[in-house]
Every structure is written in C-alpha cells, then in structure tokens.
Amino acid sequence: MKFSDAEWAVMNAVWTQPPASARDVLERTQPDTAWAYSTVRTMLARLVEKGALSVRKRANTSLYEPLVTRGGARRAALRSLLNNAFDGTVGPLIQHMVADEKLSPRDRETITRMLAEAEKEAGRAE
C-alpha cells in the first residue's frame, strides 16, 4: 500500500495512539501542518477507502484505527523505493545511505552488527 507524504503524516498520528478521532489527528499533525479540520476528515476518509484504516462511531465521534502496521507500511515503502530507485538491489541503497546521511555512532554499530549476523547466516547456509 502506497501513501502520499500527507497520508504518512495522518497514519503516523493514528499509529501513535489508536483509536484516533479527526480532532486527535489534527492536533497531532498541527505542529507540522496548517491543515483544516475538513482536510483531515477528507484524508481519513481516503485512508478508509484504501483499506489502511477502519472507522467506528462512538456517540457523535468517528474513531479511526489502523488496519496496517507501521512496520508493514515501512517495509512496503522501502521495497517500492528499492525496486524503483535502486533496481531492486540493496547494496547501492546502503552505500547511498552511508555516504549521504549522517549516521550516529549507534546507527553505525547497529549496521555493523547486522552485517556480521548476516555474514554468519550466509556461512551457515553454504
């Protein structure tokens, strides 16, 4: 499932603390956007149509809950980026990230550990 930047903002607001009303989403996105309440309602309705959110009524309020996990959405977005921008190969993506992004010492340590574990797994499989 693909999300626009605005849809990512809405989904992140819902994932933060579900269920969420349109007012909750507006408040959670307000520091970074100048959206009107009606804009948030429209985006929520579109995400329901896409199958990313469910909606239920409680009194006069519509409450939205995610039908997709944040991890699943991230994996799908990364797979799309990998296929479209890096011809489906991980190496150039990682090289780009290491060369162009600021990696903290913790990030470098995590990547090094993950590569060492992958190397071990590859050795066992052979």
Buried (B, 14 or more C-beta within 10 A) or exposed (E): BEBEEBBEBBBBBBBEEBBBBBEBBBEBBEEEBEBEEEBBBEBBBBBBEBEBBBBEEEEEEBBBEBBBEEEEBEEBBEEEEBEEEBEEEEEEBEEEEEEEEEEEEEEEEEBEEEEEEEEEEEEEEE
